[in-house]
Amino acid sequence: MGTVVLSGTAVLVVLGFGNHLYWLAAVAVLYLYARHGRGSSSTPSGPAAGSPQGPTPTPAPTSYKAYRARRDQQAKWERRYARERGTR
């Protein structure tokens, strides 16, 4: 996609020597590609821009002891919710 945009811009610049409106079109193409093109992540494209996309991930444990504590807590939660749902 980027190659097509750059090639089109180059053609518009060359044509711009005969008609200066093509230079404006080239600038507009580059602006739109920079604003909305591939790799542009300035605005999220979700259902709502300000809403969170889910629970925030917990940071990775820094030691094995922290890992085991987190794992045990997770298992405790899973057992509790399994009881509440009536499974198991």
PDB file of N, CA, C and O in Angstrom, chain B, residues numbered from 101:
ATOM      1  N   MET B 101       0.831  -1.195   0.000  1.00  0.00           N
ATOM      2  CA  MET B 101       0.000   0.000   0.000  1.00  0.00           C
ATOM      3  C   MET B 101       0.867   1.247   0.000  1.00  0.00           C
ATOM      4  O   MET B 101       0.572   2.208  -0.710  1.00  0.00           O
ATOM      5  N   GLY B 102       1.926   1.242   0.782  1.00  0.00           N
ATOM      6  CA  GLY B 102       2.809   2.396   0.847  1.00  0.00           C
ATOM      7  C   GLY B 102       3.487   2.673  -0.486  1.00  0.00           C
ATOM      8  O   GLY B 102       3.708   3.828  -0.850  1.00  0.00           O
ATOM      9  N   THR B 103       3.819   1.599  -1.221  1.00  0.00           N
ATOM     10  CA  THR B 103       4.453   1.760  -2.533  1.00  0.00           C
ATOM     11  C   THR B 103       3.489   2.411  -3.513  1.00  0.00           C
ATOM     12  O   THR B 103       3.888   3.255  -4.316  1.00  0.00           O
ATOM     13  N   VAL B 104       2.230   2.022  -3.448  1.00  0.00           N
ATOM     14  CA  VAL B 104       1.223   2.601  -4.343  1.00  0.00           C
ATOM     15  C   VAL B 104       1.047   4.091  -4.040  1.00  0.00           C
ATOM     16  O   VAL B 104       0.939   4.910  -4.952  1.00  0.00           O
ATOM     17  N   VAL B 105       1.019   4.427  -2.760  1.00  0.00           N
ATOM     18  CA  VAL B 105       0.847   5.830  -2.377  1.00  0.00           C
ATOM     19  C   VAL B 105       2.046   6.659  -2.831  1.00  0.00           C
ATOM     20  O   VAL B 105       1.885   7.754  -3.371  1.00  0.00           O
ATOM     21  N   LEU B 106       3.255   6.125  -2.608  1.00  0.00           N
ATOM     22  CA  LEU B 106       4.448   6.869  -3.022  1.00  0.00           C
ATOM     23  C   LEU B 106       4.536   6.985  -4.541  1.00  0.00           C
ATOM     24  O   LEU B 106       4.931   8.032  -5.055  1.00  0.00           O
ATOM     25  N   SER B 107       4.179   5.936  -5.259  1.00  0.00           N
ATOM     26  CA  SER B 107       4.198   6.000  -6.728  1.00  0.00           C
ATOM     27  C   SER B 107       3.172   7.013  -7.232  1.00  0.00           C
ATOM     28  O   SER B 107       3.458   7.806  -8.129  1.00  0.00           O
ATOM     29  N   GLY B 108       1.979   6.976  -6.647  1.00  0.00           N
ATOM     30  CA  GLY B 108       0.951   7.938  -7.051  1.00  0.00           C
ATOM     31  C   GLY B 108       1.364   9.365  -6.743  1.00  0.00           C
ATOM     32  O   GLY B 108       1.095  10.279  -7.523  1.00  0.00           O
ATOM     33  N   THR B 109       2.018   9.554  -5.602  1.00  0.00           N
ATOM     34  CA  THR B 109       2.489  10.892  -5.244  1.00  0.00           C
ATOM     35  C   THR B 109       3.553  11.364  -6.223  1.00  0.00           C
ATOM     36  O   THR B 109       3.551  12.524  -6.634  1.00  0.00           O
ATOM     37  N   ALA B 110       4.462  10.467  -6.599  1.00  0.00           N
ATOM     38  CA  ALA B 110       5.514  10.837  -7.566  1.00  0.00           C
ATOM     39  C   ALA B 110       4.903  11.231  -8.905  1.00  0.00           C
ATOM     40  O   ALA B 110       5.344  12.194  -9.533  1.00  0.00           O
ATOM     41  N   VAL B 111       3.892  10.489  -9.341  1.00  0.00           N
ATOM     42  CA  VAL B 111       3.224  10.827 -10.611  1.00  0.00           C
ATOM     43  C   VAL B 111       2.554  12.192 -10.505  1.00  0.00           C
ATOM     44  O   VAL B 111       2.634  13.000 -11.430  1.00  0.00           O
ATOM     45  N   LEU B 112       1.892  12.451  -9.376  1.00  0.00           N
ATOM     46  CA  LEU B 112       1.228  13.745  -9.207  1.00  0.00           C
ATOM     47  C   LEU B 112       2.244  14.888  -9.167  1.00  0.00           C
ATOM     48  O   LEU B 112       1.965  15.981  -9.660  1.00  0.00           O
ATOM     49  N   VAL B 113       3.414  14.643  -8.585  1.00  0.00           N
ATOM     50  CA  VAL B 113       4.441  15.693  -8.542  1.00  0.00           C
ATOM     51  C   VAL B 113       4.953  15.977  -9.953  1.00  0.00           C
ATOM     52  O   VAL B 113       5.146  17.133 -10.328  1.00  0.00           O
ATOM     53  N   VAL B 114       5.170  14.920 -10.729  1.00  0.00           N
ATOM     54  CA  VAL B 114       5.646  15.125 -12.113  1.00  0.00           C
ATOM     55  C   VAL B 114       4.587  15.860 -12.927  1.00  0.00           C
ATOM     56  O   VAL B 114       4.906  16.769 -13.694  1.00  0.00           O
ATOM     57  N   LEU B 115       3.338  15.469 -12.760  1.00  0.00           N
ATOM     58  CA  LEU B 115       2.267  16.154 -13.477  1.00  0.00           C
ATOM     59  C   LEU B 115       2.082  17.583 -12.978  1.00  0.00           C
ATOM     60  O   LEU B 115       1.541  18.429 -13.689  1.00  0.00           O
ATOM     61  N   GLY B 116       2.527  17.845 -11.768  1.00  0.00           N
ATOM     62  CA  GLY B 116       2.378  19.159 -11.170  1.00  0.00           C
ATOM     63  C   GLY B 116       3.174  20.245 -11.863  1.00  0.00           C
ATOM     64  O   GLY B 116       2.896  21.430 -11.676  1.00  0.00           O
ATOM     65  N   PHE B 117       4.169  19.859 -12.667  1.00  0.00           N
ATOM     66  CA  PHE B 117       4.920  20.885 -13.399  1.00  0.00           C
ATOM     67  C   PHE B 117       4.057  21.531 -14.469  1.00  0.00           C
ATOM     68  O   PHE B 117       4.301  22.674 -14.857  1.00  0.00           O
ATOM     69  N   GLY B 118       3.047  20.809 -14.951  1.00  0.00           N
ATOM     70  CA  GLY B 118       2.139  21.385 -15.938  1.00  0.00           C
ATOM     71  C   GLY B 118       0.941  22.060 -15.288  1.00  0.00           C
ATOM     72  O   GLY B 118       0.441  23.063 -15.799  1.00  0.00           O
ATOM     73  N   ASN B 119       0.483  21.530 -14.187  1.00  0.00           N
ATOM     74  CA  ASN B 119      -0.689  22.066 -13.504  1.00  0.00           C
ATOM     75  C   ASN B 119      -0.435  21.964 -12.001  1.00  0.00           C
ATOM     76  O   ASN B 119      -0.306  20.865 -11.462  1.00  0.00           O
ATOM     77  N   HIS B 120      -0.364  23.091 -11.343  1.00  0.00           N
ATOM     78  CA  HIS B 120       0.031  23.113  -9.931  1.00  0.00           C
ATOM     79  C   HIS B 120      -0.994  22.495  -8.992  1.00  0.00           C
ATOM     80  O   HIS B 120      -0.682  22.217  -7.834  1.00  0.00           O
ATOM     81  N   LEU B 121      -2.211  22.275  -9.472  1.00  0.00           N
ATOM     82  CA  LEU B 121      -3.205  21.625  -8.630  1.00  0.00           C
ATOM     83  C   LEU B 121      -2.820  20.178  -8.313  1.00  0.00           C
ATOM     84  O   LEU B 121      -3.231  19.628  -7.291  1.00  0.00           O
ATOM     85  N   TYR B 122      -2.020  19.562  -9.210  1.00  0.00           N
ATOM     86  CA  TYR B 122      -1.575  18.198  -8.936  1.00  0.00           C
ATOM     87  C   TYR B 122      -0.640  18.156  -7.728  1.00  0.00           C
ATOM     88  O   TYR B 122      -0.614  17.162  -7.003  1.00  0.00           O
ATOM     89  N   TRP B 123       0.121  19.216  -7.506  1.00  0.00           N
ATOM     90  CA  TRP B 123       0.977  19.262  -6.313  1.00  0.00           C
ATOM     91  C   TRP B 123       0.116  19.292  -5.054  1.00  0.00           C
ATOM     92  O   TRP B 123       0.433  18.635  -4.063  1.00  0.00           O
ATOM     93  N   LEU B 124      -0.957  20.046  -5.096  1.00  0.00           N
ATOM     94  CA  LEU B 124      -1.867  20.060  -3.953  1.00  0.00           C
ATOM     95  C   LEU B 124      -2.487  18.678  -3.735  1.00  0.00           C
ATOM     96  O   LEU B 124      -2.672  18.242  -2.599  1.00  0.00           O
ATOM     97  N   ALA B 125      -2.805  17.997  -4.834  1.00  0.00           N
ATOM     98  CA  ALA B 125      -3.357  16.650  -4.712  1.00  0.00           C
ATOM     99  C   ALA B 125      -2.317  15.694  -4.111  1.00  0.00           C
ATOM    100  O   ALA B 125      -2.660  14.828  -3.306  1.00  0.00           O
ATOM    101  N   ALA B 126      -1.052  15.855  -4.504  1.00  0.00           N
ATOM    102  CA  ALA B 126       0.015  15.009  -3.957  1.00  0.00           C
ATOM    103  C   ALA B 126       0.163  15.233  -2.454  1.00  0.00           C
ATOM    104  O   ALA B 126       0.320  14.279  -1.691  1.00  0.00           O
ATOM    105  N   VAL B 127       0.113  16.486  -2.038  1.00  0.00           N
ATOM    106  CA  VAL B 127       0.208  16.796  -0.610  1.00  0.00           C
ATOM    107  C   VAL B 127      -0.994  16.213   0.132  1.00  0.00           C
ATOM    108  O   VAL B 127      -0.852  15.684   1.234  1.00  0.00           O
ATOM    109  N   ALA B 128      -2.174  16.313  -0.474  1.00  0.00           N
ATOM    110  CA  ALA B 128      -3.378  15.765   0.161  1.00  0.00           C
ATOM    111  C   ALA B 128      -3.281  14.247   0.295  1.00  0.00           C
ATOM    112  O   ALA B 128      -3.678  13.692   1.320  1.00  0.00           O
ATOM    113  N   VAL B 129      -2.761  13.578  -0.718  1.00  0.00           N
ATOM    114  CA  VAL B 129      -2.606  12.117  -0.658  1.00  0.00           C
ATOM    115  C   VAL B 129      -1.637  11.745   0.459  1.00  0.00           C
ATOM    116  O   VAL B 129      -1.916  10.831   1.235  1.00  0.00           O
ATOM    117  N   LEU B 130      -0.511  12.434   0.550  1.00  0.00           N
ATOM    118  CA  LEU B 130       0.458  12.135   1.611  1.00  0.00           C
ATOM    119  C   LEU B 130      -0.123  12.421   2.990  1.00  0.00           C
ATOM    120  O   LEU B 130       0.103  11.665   3.935  1.00  0.00           O
ATOM    121  N   TYR B 131      -0.869  13.508   3.101  1.00  0.00           N
ATOM    122  CA  TYR B 131      -1.483  13.847   4.387  1.00  0.00           C
ATOM    123  C   TYR B 131      -2.487  12.768   4.806  1.00  0.00           C
ATOM    124  O   TYR B 131      -2.475  12.303   5.945  1.00  0.00           O
ATOM    125  N   LEU B 132      -3.345  12.384   3.875  1.00  0.00           N
ATOM    126  CA  LEU B 132      -4.346  11.369   4.206  1.00  0.00           C
ATOM    127  C   LEU B 132      -3.708  10.022   4.530  1.00  0.00           C
ATOM    128  O   LEU B 132      -4.178   9.307   5.415  1.00  0.00           O
ATOM    129  N   TYR B 133      -2.639   9.675   3.817  1.00  0.00           N
ATOM    130  CA  TYR B 133      -1.963   8.412   4.112  1.00  0.00           C
ATOM    131  C   TYR B 133      -1.303   8.460   5.485  1.00  0.00           C
ATOM    132  O   TYR B 133      -1.352   7.483   6.232  1.00  0.00           O
ATOM    133  N   ALA B 134      -0.691   9.581   5.817  1.00  0.00           N
ATOM    134  CA  ALA B 134      -0.050   9.713   7.125  1.00  0.00           C
ATOM    135  C   ALA B 134      -1.091   9.724   8.238  1.00  0.00           C
ATOM    136  O   ALA B 134      -0.846   9.215   9.333  1.00  0.00           O
ATOM    137  N   ARG B 135      -2.239  10.299   7.957  1.00  0.00           N
ATOM    138  CA  ARG B 135      -3.286  10.430   8.980  1.00  0.00           C
ATOM    139  C   ARG B 135      -4.083   9.142   9.167  1.00  0.00           C
ATOM    140  O   ARG B 135      -4.362   8.746  10.299  1.00  0.00           O
ATOM    141  N   HIS B 136      -4.450   8.489   8.072  1.00  0.00           N
ATOM    142  CA  HIS B 136      -5.351   7.344   8.134  1.00  0.00           C
ATOM    143  C   HIS B 136      -4.754   6.065   7.561  1.00  0.00           C
ATOM    144  O   HIS B 136      -5.419   5.029   7.548  1.00  0.00           O
ATOM    145  N   GLY B 137      -3.535   6.120   7.097  1.00  0.00           N
ATOM    146  CA  GLY B 137      -2.955   4.969   6.422  1.00  0.00           C
ATOM    147  C   GLY B 137      -2.508   3.879   7.373  1.00  0.00           C
ATOM    148  O   GLY B 137      -2.741   3.937   8.580  1.00  0.00           O
ATOM    149  N   ARG B 138      -1.866   2.894   6.798  1.00  0.00           N
ATOM    150  CA  ARG B 138      -1.391   1.747   7.562  1.00  0.00           C
ATOM    151  C   ARG B 138      -0.346   2.181   8.581  1.00  0.00           C
ATOM    152  O   ARG B 138       0.510   3.014   8.282  1.00  0.00           O
ATOM    153  N   GLY B 139      -0.415   1.620   9.778  1.00  0.00           N
ATOM    154  CA  GLY B 139       0.542   1.930  10.820  1.00  0.00           C
ATOM    155  C   GLY B 139       0.213   3.165  11.619  1.00  0.00           C
ATOM    156  O   GLY B 139       0.948   3.513  12.543  1.00  0.00           O
ATOM    157  N   SER B 140      -0.866   3.833  11.292  1.00  0.00           N
ATOM    158  CA  SER B 140      -1.274   5.015  12.037  1.00  0.00           C
ATOM    159  C   SER B 140      -2.143   4.579  13.198  1.00  0.00           C
ATOM    160  O   SER B 140      -3.257   4.098  12.989  1.00  0.00           O
ATOM    161  N   SER B 141      -1.653   4.737  14.424  1.00  0.00           N
ATOM    162  CA  SER B 141      -2.421   4.286  15.588  1.00  0.00           C
ATOM    163  C   SER B 141      -2.666   5.437  16.553  1.00  0.00           C
ATOM    164  O   SER B 141      -2.675   5.235  17.768  1.00  0.00           O
ATOM    165  N   SER B 142      -2.862   6.629  16.030  1.00  0.00           N
ATOM    166  CA  SER B 142      -3.081   7.772  16.911  1.00  0.00           C
ATOM    167  C   SER B 142      -4.474   7.739  17.522  1.00  0.00           C
ATOM    168  O   SER B 142      -4.668   8.225  18.636  1.00  0.00           O
ATOM    169  N   THR B 143      -5.455   7.170  16.805  1.00  0.00           N
ATOM    170  CA  THR B 143      -6.802   7.062  17.352  1.00  0.00           C
ATOM    171  C   THR B 143      -7.209   5.604  17.332  1.00  0.00           C
ATOM    172  O   THR B 143      -7.083   4.953  16.295  1.00  0.00           O
ATOM    173  N   PRO B 144      -7.693   5.070  18.438  1.00  0.00           N
ATOM    174  CA  PRO B 144      -8.130   3.677  18.450  1.00  0.00           C
ATOM    175  C   PRO B 144      -9.395   3.497  17.638  1.00  0.00           C
ATOM    176  O   PRO B 144     -10.253   4.378  17.601  1.00  0.00           O
ATOM    177  N   SER B 145      -9.506   2.353  16.989  1.00  0.00           N
ATOM    178  CA  SER B 145     -10.679   2.102  16.150  1.00  0.00           C
ATOM    179  C   SER B 145     -11.548   1.041  16.802  1.00  0.00           C
ATOM    180  O   SER B 145     -11.780  -0.022  16.225  1.00  0.00           O
ATOM    181  N   GLY B 146     -12.023   1.328  17.996  1.00  0.00           N
ATOM    182  CA  GLY B 146     -12.880   0.400  18.715  1.00  0.00           C
ATOM    183  C   GLY B 146     -14.286   0.930  18.767  1.00  0.00           C
ATOM    184  O   GLY B 146     -14.599   1.932  18.124  1.00  0.00           O
ATOM    185  N   PRO B 147     -15.144   0.271  19.528  1.00  0.00           N
ATOM    186  CA  PRO B 147     -16.523   0.730  19.620  1.00  0.00           C
ATOM    187  C   PRO B 147     -16.637   2.106  20.253  1.00  0.00           C
ATOM    188  O   PRO B 147     -17.456   2.915  19.817  1.00  0.00           O
ATOM    189  N   ALA B 148     -15.847   2.384  21.257  1.00  0.00           N
ATOM    190  CA  ALA B 148     -15.812   3.700  21.888  1.00  0.00           C
ATOM    191  C   ALA B 148     -14.360   4.043  22.166  1.00  0.00           C
ATOM    192  O   ALA B 148     -13.617   3.228  22.713  1.00  0.00           O
ATOM    193  N   ALA B 149     -13.960   5.236  21.793  1.00  0.00           N
ATOM    194  CA  ALA B 149     -12.549   5.601  21.889  1.00  0.00           C
ATOM    195  C   ALA B 149     -12.051   5.645  23.328  1.00  0.00           C
ATOM    196  O   ALA B 149     -10.895   5.300  23.575  1.00  0.00           O
ATOM    197  N   GLY B 150     -12.883   6.060  24.293  1.00  0.00           N
ATOM    198  CA  GLY B 150     -12.417   6.218  25.654  1.00  0.00           C
ATOM    199  C   GLY B 150     -12.645   5.016  26.544  1.00  0.00           C
ATOM    200  O   GLY B 150     -12.140   4.982  27.666  1.00  0.00           O
ATOM    201  N   SER B 151     -13.400   4.018  26.070  1.00  0.00           N
ATOM    202  CA  SER B 151     -13.714   2.888  26.940  1.00  0.00           C
ATOM    203  C   SER B 151     -12.567   1.891  26.950  1.00  0.00           C
ATOM    204  O   SER B 151     -11.898   1.704  25.934  1.00  0.00           O
ATOM    205  N   PRO B 152     -12.335   1.251  28.085  1.00  0.00           N
ATOM    206  CA  PRO B 152     -11.281   0.251  28.143  1.00  0.00           C
ATOM    207  C   PRO B 152     -11.655  -0.980  27.333  1.00  0.00           C
ATOM    208  O   PRO B 152     -12.837  -1.284  27.176  1.00  0.00           O
ATOM    209  N   GLN B 153     -10.679  -1.676  26.828  1.00  0.00           N
ATOM    210  CA  GLN B 153     -10.921  -2.832  25.975  1.00  0.00           C
ATOM    211  C   GLN B 153     -11.012  -4.126  26.769  1.00  0.00           C
ATOM    212  O   GLN B 153     -11.147  -5.193  26.171  1.00  0.00           O
ATOM    213  N   GLY B 154     -10.943  -4.070  28.069  1.00  0.00           N
ATOM    214  CA  GLY B 154     -11.033  -5.266  28.887  1.00  0.00           C
ATOM    215  C   GLY B 154     -10.281  -5.040  30.180  1.00  0.00           C
ATOM    216  O   GLY B 154      -9.850  -3.924  30.470  1.00  0.00           O
ATOM    217  N   PRO B 155     -10.123  -6.097  30.957  1.00  0.00           N
ATOM    218  CA  PRO B 155      -9.393  -5.934  32.215  1.00  0.00           C
ATOM    219  C   PRO B 155      -7.923  -5.653  31.950  1.00  0.00           C
ATOM    220  O   PRO B 155      -7.334  -6.159  30.994  1.00  0.00           O
ATOM    221  N   THR B 156      -7.355  -4.845  32.806  1.00  0.00           N
ATOM    222  CA  THR B 156      -5.938  -4.531  32.630  1.00  0.00           C
ATOM    223  C   THR B 156      -5.110  -5.719  33.060  1.00  0.00           C
ATOM    224  O   THR B 156      -5.378  -6.298  34.113  1.00  0.00           O
ATOM    225  N   PRO B 157      -4.114  -6.103  32.286  1.00  0.00           N
ATOM    226  CA  PRO B 157      -3.310  -7.266  32.638  1.00  0.00           C
ATOM    227  C   PRO B 157      -2.438  -6.977  33.858  1.00  0.00           C
ATOM    228  O   PRO B 157      -1.965  -5.857  34.053  1.00  0.00           O
ATOM    229  N   THR B 158      -2.241  -7.993  34.656  1.00  0.00           N
ATOM    230  CA  THR B 158      -1.381  -7.837  35.823  1.00  0.00           C
ATOM    231  C   THR B 158       0.071  -7.967  35.382  1.00  0.00           C
ATOM    232  O   THR B 158       0.371  -8.705  34.444  1.00  0.00           O
ATOM    233  N   PRO B 159       0.962  -7.264  36.045  1.00  0.00           N
ATOM    234  CA  PRO B 159       2.366  -7.358  35.655  1.00  0.00           C
ATOM    235  C   PRO B 159       2.910  -8.757  35.933  1.00  0.00           C
ATOM    236  O   PRO B 159       2.418  -9.467  36.811  1.00  0.00           O
ATOM    237  N   ALA B 160       3.911  -9.130  35.187  1.00  0.00           N
ATOM    238  CA  ALA B 160       4.514 -10.445  35.366  1.00  0.00           C
ATOM    239  C   ALA B 160       5.190 -10.517  36.730  1.00  0.00           C
ATOM    240  O   ALA B 160       5.797  -9.544  37.178  1.00  0.00           O
ATOM    241  N   PRO B 161       5.083 -11.676  37.392  1.00  0.00           N
ATOM    242  CA  PRO B 161       5.723 -11.795  38.704  1.00  0.00           C
ATOM    243  C   PRO B 161       7.244 -11.702  38.573  1.00  0.00           C
ATOM    244  O   PRO B 161       7.835 -12.155  37.592  1.00  0.00           O
ATOM    245  N   THR B 162       7.845 -11.109  39.580  1.00  0.00           N
ATOM    246  CA  THR B 162       9.295 -10.899  39.518  1.00  0.00           C
ATOM    247  C   THR B 162      10.073 -12.026  40.165  1.00  0.00           C
ATOM    248  O   THR B 162      11.289 -12.110  39.999  1.00  0.00           O
ATOM    249  N   SER B 163       9.394 -12.895  40.901  1.00  0.00           N
ATOM    250  CA  SER B 163      10.080 -14.019  41.519  1.00  0.00           C
ATOM    251  C   SER B 163       9.178 -15.241  41.467  1.00  0.00           C
ATOM    252  O   SER B 163       7.986 -15.145  41.172  1.00  0.00           O
ATOM    253  N   TYR B 164       9.769 -16.389  41.760  1.00  0.00           N
ATOM    254  CA  TYR B 164       8.976 -17.612  41.748  1.00  0.00           C
ATOM    255  C   TYR B 164       7.944 -17.594  42.871  1.00  0.00           C
ATOM    256  O   TYR B 164       6.844 -18.126  42.720  1.00  0.00           O
ATOM    257  N   LYS B 165       8.299 -16.988  43.984  1.00  0.00           N
ATOM    258  CA  LYS B 165       7.357 -16.889  45.101  1.00  0.00           C
ATOM    259  C   LYS B 165       6.136 -16.056  44.695  1.00  0.00           C
ATOM    260  O   LYS B 165       5.003 -16.422  45.007  1.00  0.00           O
ATOM    261  N   ALA B 166       6.364 -14.956  44.010  1.00  0.00           N
ATOM    262  CA  ALA B 166       5.260 -14.124  43.538  1.00  0.00           C
ATOM    263  C   ALA B 166       4.429 -14.875  42.504  1.00  0.00           C
ATOM    264  O   ALA B 166       3.204 -14.752  42.474  1.00  0.00           O
ATOM    265  N   TYR B 167       5.097 -15.650  41.661  1.00  0.00           N
ATOM    266  CA  TYR B 167       4.385 -16.440  40.656  1.00  0.00           C
ATOM    267  C   TYR B 167       3.475 -17.460  41.330  1.00  0.00           C
ATOM    268  O   TYR B 167       2.315 -17.606  40.945  1.00  0.00           O
ATOM    269  N   ARG B 168       3.990 -18.163  42.328  1.00  0.00           N
ATOM    270  CA  ARG B 168       3.175 -19.166  43.022  1.00  0.00           C
ATOM    271  C   ARG B 168       2.009 -18.527  43.755  1.00  0.00           C
ATOM    272  O   ARG B 168       0.905 -19.070  43.756  1.00  0.00           O
ATOM    273  N   ALA B 169       2.242 -17.376  44.381  1.00  0.00           N
ATOM    274  CA  ALA B 169       1.147 -16.689  45.076  1.00  0.00           C
ATOM    275  C   ALA B 169       0.056 -16.298  44.088  1.00  0.00           C
ATOM    276  O   ALA B 169      -1.129 -16.457  44.377  1.00  0.00           O
ATOM    277  N   ARG B 170       0.446 -15.788  42.929  1.00  0.00           N
ATOM    278  CA  ARG B 170      -0.529 -15.400  41.906  1.00  0.00           C
ATOM    279  C   ARG B 170      -1.268 -16.612  41.361  1.00  0.00           C
ATOM    280  O   ARG B 170      -2.481 -16.570  41.157  1.00  0.00           O
ATOM    281  N   ARG B 171      -0.526 -17.699  41.126  1.00  0.00           N
ATOM    282  CA  ARG B 171      -1.134 -18.924  40.614  1.00  0.00           C
ATOM    283  C   ARG B 171      -2.129 -19.506  41.620  1.00  0.00           C
ATOM    284  O   ARG B 171      -3.220 -19.935  41.244  1.00  0.00           O
ATOM    285  N   ASP B 172      -1.750 -19.518  42.889  1.00  0.00           N
ATOM    286  CA  ASP B 172      -2.637 -20.040  43.925  1.00  0.00           C
ATOM    287  C   ASP B 172      -3.894 -19.180  44.057  1.00  0.00           C
ATOM    288  O   ASP B 172      -4.995 -19.707  44.215  1.00  0.00           O
ATOM    289  N   GLN B 173      -3.730 -17.864  43.992  1.00  0.00           N
ATOM    290  CA  GLN B 173      -4.885 -16.965  44.060  1.00  0.00           C
ATOM    291  C   GLN B 173      -5.828 -17.202  42.886  1.00  0.00           C
ATOM    292  O   GLN B 173      -7.048 -17.225  43.050  1.00  0.00           O
ATOM    293  N   GLN B 174      -5.247 -17.379  41.698  1.00  0.00           N
ATOM    294  CA  GLN B 174      -6.058 -17.641  40.514  1.00  0.00           C
ATOM    295  C   GLN B 174      -6.816 -18.957  40.660  1.00  0.00           C
ATOM    296  O   GLN B 174      -7.995 -19.032  40.313  1.00  0.00           O
ATOM    297  N   ALA B 175      -6.157 -19.986  41.165  1.00  0.00           N
ATOM    298  CA  ALA B 175      -6.822 -21.279  41.365  1.00  0.00           C
ATOM    299  C   ALA B 175      -7.949 -21.160  42.383  1.00  0.00           C
ATOM    300  O   ALA B 175      -9.007 -21.769  42.225  1.00  0.00           O
ATOM    301  N   LYS B 176      -7.716 -20.368  43.432  1.00  0.00           N
ATOM    302  CA  LYS B 176      -8.759 -20.158  44.443  1.00  0.00           C
ATOM    303  C   LYS B 176      -9.982 -19.490  43.823  1.00  0.00           C
ATOM    304  O   LYS B 176     -11.115 -19.886  44.096  1.00  0.00           O
ATOM    305  N   TRP B 177      -9.753 -18.471  42.984  1.00  0.00           N
ATOM    306  CA  TRP B 177     -10.865 -17.789  42.323  1.00  0.00           C
ATOM    307  C   TRP B 177     -11.617 -18.744  41.408  1.00  0.00           C
ATOM    308  O   TRP B 177     -12.847 -18.750  41.372  1.00  0.00           O
ATOM    309  N   GLU B 178     -10.856 -19.557  40.662  1.00  0.00           N
ATOM    310  CA  GLU B 178     -11.500 -20.479  39.730  1.00  0.00           C
ATOM    311  C   GLU B 178     -12.344 -21.506  40.466  1.00  0.00           C
ATOM    312  O   GLU B 178     -13.438 -21.836  40.009  1.00  0.00           O
ATOM    313  N   ARG B 179     -11.863 -22.022  41.598  1.00  0.00           N
ATOM    314  CA  ARG B 179     -12.658 -22.960  42.388  1.00  0.00           C
ATOM    315  C   ARG B 179     -13.927 -22.292  42.912  1.00  0.00           C
ATOM    316  O   ARG B 179     -15.003 -22.888  42.894  1.00  0.00           O
ATOM    317  N   ARG B 180     -13.793 -21.053  43.378  1.00  0.00           N
ATOM    318  CA  ARG B 180     -14.946 -20.326  43.910  1.00  0.00           C
ATOM    319  C   ARG B 180     -16.003 -20.100  42.833  1.00  0.00           C
ATOM    320  O   ARG B 180     -17.188 -20.336  43.064  1.00  0.00           O
ATOM    321  N   TYR B 181     -15.578 -19.645  41.664  1.00  0.00           N
ATOM    322  CA  TYR B 181     -16.538 -19.379  40.601  1.00  0.00           C
ATOM    323  C   TYR B 181     -17.132 -20.670  40.050  1.00  0.00           C
ATOM    324  O   TYR B 181     -18.279 -20.681  39.604  1.00  0.00           O
ATOM    325  N   ALA B 182     -16.361 -21.760  40.074  1.00  0.00           N
ATOM    326  CA  ALA B 182     -16.901 -23.041  39.634  1.00  0.00           C
ATOM    327  C   ALA B 182     -18.007 -23.493  40.591  1.00  0.00           C
ATOM    328  O   ALA B 182     -19.018 -24.043  40.155  1.00  0.00           O
ATOM    329  N   ARG B 183     -17.818 -23.263  41.881  1.00  0.00           N
ATOM    330  CA  ARG B 183     -18.866 -23.607  42.859  1.00  0.00           C
ATOM    331  C   ARG B 183     -20.103 -22.763  42.630  1.00  0.00           C
ATOM    332  O   ARG B 183     -21.223 -23.270  42.685  1.00  0.00           O
ATOM    333  N   GLU B 184     -19.906 -21.456  42.369  1.00  0.00           N
ATOM    334  CA  GLU B 184     -21.044 -20.565  42.160  1.00  0.00           C
ATOM    335  C   GLU B 184     -21.839 -20.926  40.910  1.00  0.00           C
ATOM    336  O   GLU B 184     -23.062 -20.794  40.882  1.00  0.00           O
ATOM    337  N   ARG B 185     -21.137 -21.378  39.885  1.00  0.00           N
ATOM    338  CA  ARG B 185     -21.823 -21.761  38.654  1.00  0.00           C
ATOM    339  C   ARG B 185     -22.444 -23.147  38.755  1.00  0.00           C
ATOM    340  O   ARG B 185     -23.294 -23.505  37.939  1.00  0.00           O
ATOM    341  N   GLY B 186     -22.033 -23.925  39.742  1.00  0.00           N
ATOM    342  CA  GLY B 186     -22.587 -25.261  39.899  1.00  0.00           C
ATOM    343  C   GLY B 186     -21.858 -26.311  39.091  1.00  0.00           C
ATOM    344  O   GLY B 186     -22.323 -27.447  39.000  1.00  0.00           O
ATOM    345  N   THR B 187     -20.739 -25.966  38.508  1.00  0.00           N
ATOM    346  CA  THR B 187     -19.967 -26.972  37.781  1.00  0.00           C
ATOM    347  C   THR B 187     -19.013 -27.673  38.725  1.00  0.00           C
ATOM    348  O   THR B 187     -18.696 -27.161  39.799  1.00  0.00           O
ATOM    349  N   ARG B 188     -18.568 -28.816  38.329  1.00  0.00           N
ATOM    350  CA  ARG B 188     -17.676 -29.669  39.130  1.00  0.00           C
ATOM    351  C   ARG B 188     -18.433 -30.473  40.107  1.00  0.00           C
ATOM    352  O   ARG B 188     -17.841 -31.244  40.862  1.00  0.00           O
TER     353      ARG B 188
END
